[in-house]
């Protein structure tokens, strides 16, 4: 099997310190302040960012304190820790939970928290070379995850939903924009698209299942000091069809230009996208099945219109729906041209 856990040659920019915010421990909320004092007395806390969790680098201890959202249960946290620990035992570079007196999950106010050794890494830039590296790394990760047993519940939330779930959300969005003629028309086109997506959907029961990362994108794959791949953020790890990771990665990294979908998909370099799928297949050692190839476009389209469908649950549904018009149009085109993804 090819070695794929190295950085894409020449893809990294010159090293520079990350733009992170140092926070005086005294400025933290009381629960964080107390926990930080217990873990690493006298440390400075640096906010590492993050979408859902609060992640603080405690220096000079070199420890990351990760405080999870309230909906992350202890059972779920321990399950994810088990996955990371098992992967680390196979040679995959992942942060593993540190034990404090035999305990790896502890309370921080009304939330569960954990600590881990800081793993230095850099995020590669958005280039085709980096995407190829990412898909090879995904293949390596899938090979190792296929043998891991997830002992615990599925994640309480996700950033992907099957068409039936999207269909169930749609009436809320339609009702939220009912007084806006243009938004109503957008919602109508979204309903039509969802109808076609449901018709072309491949049931997960007919596709190869395994444990998948759930959030593969460049921001969650780092490059360590020696060029090794560092896998991060396993919060969405669960059993799904393996093409879920491919579809999500295509949606959130590859099929974007400055964060937006291409305005003219006919001009997009689809031959490069198909090569990424081949990179994954070569790395994982298990080519996509015929059914997986048929399912890849619908799964990618579903991931792309996720945000549009739940617009009605947000504070400004009409604006959110308008912002997602390109995503709707792109997914519509992709359903009519599924061959662009896998030939």
matplotlib code that plots the C-alpha trace (Angstrom):
import matplotlib.pyplot as plt

x = [0.0, 1.3, 2.5, 0.2, 0.7, 3.1, 2.6, 2.0, 5.4, 5.7, 2.2, 2.9, 3.4, 6.4, 5.9, 4.4, 2.8, -1.0, -3.3, -4.5, -5.8, -4.1, -6.5, -5.5, -6.7, -8.4, -10.6, -12.1, -15.4, -15.3, -15.6, -12.8, -10.7, -11.0, -10.3, -7.3, -5.8, -6.3, -4.8, -1.9, -1.4, 0.1, -0.6, -1.6, -4.7, -4.7, -8.0, -7.5, -10.9, -13.4, -17.0, -18.8, -16.2, -14.2, -10.5, -7.8, -4.0, -2.5, 1.2, 3.9, 2.2, 1.5, -1.9, -5.1, -8.3, -11.3, -14.8, -17.6, -21.1, -23.8, -25.4, -22.2, -22.7, -20.0, -20.8, -20.3, -17.1, -15.6, -16.5, -14.7, -11.7, -11.7, -11.6, -8.8, -6.8, -7.2, -6.2, -3.1, -2.2, -2.1, 0.3, -2.2, -1.3, -4.3, -4.6, -5.4, -7.1, -4.9, -5.8, -6.1, -6.1, -7.5, -10.2, -10.3, -13.7, -14.5, -17.0, -16.6, -19.9, -22.7, -20.4, -18.0, -14.3, -11.0, -7.4, -4.8, -1.2, -0.9, 0.0, 1.8, 0.6, -0.2, -3.2, -2.3, -3.6, -6.6, -4.8, -5.4, -2.2, -3.5, -6.8, -5.0, -3.1, -6.4, -8.1, -5.1, -5.1, -8.8, -8.2, -5.5, -7.8, -10.7, -8.5, -7.7, -11.2, -12.7, -11.2, -12.3, -15.3, -17.2, -18.4, -21.1, -23.9, -24.0, -23.3, -26.3, -26.0, -24.6, -23.9, -25.4, -29.0, -30.6, -33.3, -36.2, -34.9, -34.4, -37.9, -39.3, -37.5, -38.6, -42.2, -40.7, -38.6, -41.5, -43.7, -40.9, -40.7, -44.4, -44.7, -41.8, -42.6, -39.0, -38.1, -41.2, -40.1, -36.7, -38.3, -40.4, -37.4, -35.8, -38.8, -38.6, -34.9, -35.5, -38.1, -35.6, -33.0, -35.3, -36.0, -32.3, -31.2, -29.3, -30.4, -27.4, -28.2, -27.0, -23.7, -20.5, -20.7, -17.9, -16.8, -16.1, -14.7, -17.7, -16.0, -13.1, -11.8, -8.5, -9.1, -9.3, -6.1, -2.9, 0.7, 3.0, 6.6, 8.1, 5.5, 3.3, -0.5, -2.4, -6.1, -8.2, -11.8, -13.5, -16.7, -18.9, -17.3, -19.9, -21.0, -22.1, -21.6, -18.0, -18.9, -20.3, -16.8, -16.1, -19.3, -18.7, -15.1, -16.0, -18.7, -16.8, -13.3, -13.1, -16.2, -15.8, -14.1, -13.4, -16.0, -18.7, -19.8, -18.7, -21.1, -20.6, -20.2, -19.6, -16.3, -15.1, -12.1, -14.1, -11.3, -9.3, -12.2, -12.4, -8.7, -9.2, -11.7, -9.0, -6.5, -8.8, -9.4, -5.7, -5.0, -7.8, -7.2, -10.9, -12.3, -15.8, -18.5, -21.0, -23.6, -21.2, -20.4, -24.1, -24.6, -21.8, -23.5, -26.8, -24.9, -22.8, -25.9, -27.6, -24.6, -24.6, -28.3, -28.3, -28.0, -30.6, -33.2, -33.0, -33.1, -36.5, -34.9, -32.5, -33.0, -33.3, -34.8, -35.3, -31.7, -30.3, -32.3, -31.2, -27.6, -28.0, -29.4, -26.1, -25.9, -29.4, -28.6, -25.3, -26.9, -29.6, -27.0, -25.0, -28.0, -28.4, -24.7, -23.6, -20.9, -18.7, -17.8, -16.9, -17.1]
y = [0.0, 3.5, 5.7, 8.7, 10.3, 13.0, 16.6, 17.5, 18.6, 22.4, 23.1, 24.8, 28.5, 29.8, 29.1, 31.9, 32.1, 31.5, 34.4, 33.2, 35.2, 34.9, 35.2, 36.0, 33.2, 35.8, 36.8, 33.3, 32.4, 31.0, 27.3, 27.6, 29.6, 27.0, 24.1, 25.8, 26.4, 22.7, 21.4, 23.8, 26.4, 29.7, 28.9, 31.4, 30.3, 30.8, 30.4, 27.9, 28.6, 26.0, 25.9, 24.2, 23.3, 25.8, 24.9, 26.5, 25.9, 26.2, 27.3, 26.5, 23.2, 22.4, 21.1, 21.6, 22.0, 21.1, 21.9, 20.3, 21.6, 20.7, 18.1, 16.0, 13.3, 11.5, 8.2, 9.9, 11.6, 8.4, 6.6, 9.2, 9.0, 5.3, 5.7, 8.2, 6.0, 3.0, 4.9, 6.2, 2.6, 1.9, 4.7, 7.4, 10.8, 12.0, 13.9, 11.4, 12.2, 12.7, 10.9, 12.9, 10.4, 7.8, 10.1, 11.3, 13.1, 15.7, 18.5, 22.1, 23.7, 22.0, 20.6, 17.7, 18.5, 16.7, 17.5, 16.3, 17.1, 19.8, 18.4, 21.2, 21.4, 23.6, 23.7, 23.2, 25.8, 25.2, 23.9, 20.8, 19.3, 19.7, 18.1, 15.1, 14.8, 15.1, 12.3, 10.0, 10.7, 10.0, 6.6, 5.8, 6.9, 4.7, 1.7, 2.0, 3.1, 0.0, -2.1, 0.1, -0.6, 2.5, 1.8, 4.4, 6.5, 8.4, 12.1, 14.2, 16.6, 16.4, 18.7, 16.3, 14.9, 12.4, 13.7, 12.5, 14.6, 17.6, 17.1, 17.1, 20.4, 22.1, 23.1, 25.2, 27.1, 27.5, 28.9, 31.2, 32.9, 32.8, 36.5, 37.1, 36.2, 35.8, 33.7, 31.6, 30.9, 29.8, 27.5, 26.1, 25.3, 23.7, 21.5, 20.4, 19.6, 17.6, 15.6, 14.6, 13.9, 11.6, 9.7, 9.2, 8.5, 5.3, 3.6, 3.4, -0.2, -1.0, 0.8, -0.2, 1.0, 1.6, 4.1, 7.4, 10.7, 12.8, 16.1, 15.7, 19.0, 20.8, 22.5, 19.1, 17.6, 19.2, 18.7, 18.1, 19.3, 16.2, 16.3, 13.7, 14.0, 15.0, 14.0, 16.4, 16.9, 13.5, 15.0, 13.6, 10.1, 7.4, 4.5, 5.7, 4.8, 5.5, 7.8, 10.2, 11.4, 11.8, 13.7, 16.0, 16.6, 17.5, 19.9, 21.7, 21.8, 21.0, 22.2, 25.8, 28.9, 31.4, 29.6, 29.6, 27.1, 27.7, 30.0, 28.0, 24.3, 23.5, 25.3, 23.5, 21.1, 17.9, 15.7, 16.8, 15.9, 12.4, 12.1, 12.8, 9.9, 7.7, 8.9, 7.8, 4.5, 3.8, 4.8, 2.8, -0.2, -0.8, 0.9, 2.3, -0.1, 0.5, 1.6, 3.9, 5.6, 6.1, 7.4, 9.9, 12.7, 12.5, 12.4, 15.4, 17.3, 16.5, 17.9, 21.1, 22.0, 21.1, 24.7, 26.0, 23.5, 24.5, 28.2, 28.4, 27.6, 30.6, 34.2, 35.5, 32.8, 34.9, 36.2, 32.7, 31.2, 33.9, 33.3, 29.6, 30.0, 29.2, 26.0, 25.0, 25.7, 23.8, 20.8, 20.8, 20.7, 18.0, 15.7, 16.0, 15.4, 12.7, 11.4, 14.4, 13.0, 9.4, 8.9]
z = [0.0, -0.8, 2.0, 2.0, 5.5, 4.3, 3.4, -0.3, -1.5, -1.9, -0.8, 2.5, 2.8, 4.8, 8.5, 10.4, 13.9, 13.8, 14.5, 17.8, 20.8, 24.1, 27.0, 30.5, 32.7, 35.0, 32.0, 31.6, 33.0, 36.5, 35.5, 32.9, 35.3, 38.0, 35.7, 34.1, 37.5, 38.4, 35.1, 34.6, 37.3, 36.1, 32.5, 29.8, 27.8, 24.0, 22.2, 19.3, 17.8, 16.9, 15.8, 18.7, 21.3, 23.4, 22.8, 24.8, 24.6, 28.0, 27.9, 28.9, 29.8, 26.2, 27.0, 25.1, 27.2, 25.1, 26.5, 24.5, 23.9, 26.4, 24.1, 24.1, 26.7, 28.7, 26.9, 23.5, 24.6, 25.9, 22.7, 20.6, 22.9, 22.4, 18.6, 18.8, 21.1, 18.9, 15.8, 17.7, 18.4, 14.6, 13.9, 12.9, 14.4, 16.4, 19.7, 22.5, 25.8, 28.9, 32.1, 35.3, 38.2, 35.8, 34.5, 30.9, 31.0, 33.6, 34.2, 33.4, 34.6, 32.7, 30.0, 29.6, 29.0, 28.2, 27.9, 25.4, 24.5, 21.9, 18.5, 16.5, 12.9, 10.0, 7.8, 4.1, 1.6, -0.7, -3.7, -5.9, -4.6, -1.1, -2.1, -3.6, -0.3, 1.6, -0.4, 0.0, 3.7, 3.9, 2.3, 4.9, 7.7, 6.3, 6.1, 9.8, 10.9, 9.2, 12.0, 14.9, 17.1, 18.1, 21.6, 22.2, 20.8, 17.5, 17.6, 18.8, 15.9, 12.4, 9.4, 6.9, 6.5, 4.2, 1.8, 3.9, 6.8, 4.6, 3.2, 6.8, 7.5, 4.3, 5.4, 8.3, 5.8, 3.4, 6.2, 7.4, 4.0, 3.0, 2.9, 0.5, -3.1, -4.3, -1.3, -1.8, -5.4, -4.1, -1.6, -4.4, -6.5, -3.4, -3.0, -6.7, -6.2, -3.1, -4.9, -7.5, -4.9, -3.0, -6.2, -7.0, -3.5, -2.8, 0.5, 2.9, 3.4, -0.1, 0.3, 2.1, 5.7, 8.2, 10.8, 9.1, 10.3, 9.3, 8.8, 6.5, 5.2, 5.1, 8.4, 10.1, 8.6, 9.7, 8.8, 11.7, 12.1, 10.3, 7.5, 9.1, 8.7, 11.8, 12.0, 14.0, 15.2, 15.5, 16.9, 14.1, 13.8, 13.4, 11.2, 7.7, 4.1, 3.4, 0.5, 3.1, 3.8, 0.1, -0.5, 2.5, 1.6, -2.0, -0.7, 2.0, 0.4, -3.3, -5.0, -3.7, -4.9, -2.1, -0.1, -2.8, -5.3, -8.9, -10.8, -14.0, -13.2, -16.9, -16.6, -13.5, -13.9, -13.2, -14.5, -11.4, -9.2, -10.6, -10.1, -6.4, -6.2, -7.8, -5.2, -2.5, -4.1, -4.5, -0.9, 0.7, -1.5, -2.0, -5.2, -5.1, -6.0, -8.9, -6.4, -4.6, -7.9, -8.6, -5.0, -4.9, -6.8, -4.8, -1.5, -2.5, -3.6, -0.2, 1.6, -0.4, 0.2, 3.9, 4.9, 2.5, 3.7, 7.4, 6.6, 8.4, 11.7, 11.7, 12.6, 9.0, 6.8, 3.6, 3.6, 4.4, 1.6, -0.9, 0.0, -0.8, -4.3, -5.9, -3.8, -4.9, -8.6, -8.3, -6.7, -9.4, -12.1, -10.3, -10.2, -13.9, -14.5, -11.9, -14.3, -13.5, -10.1, -10.9, -14.6]

ax = plt.figure().add_subplot(projection="3d")
ax.plot(x, y, z, "-o")
ax.set_aspect("equal")
plt.show()
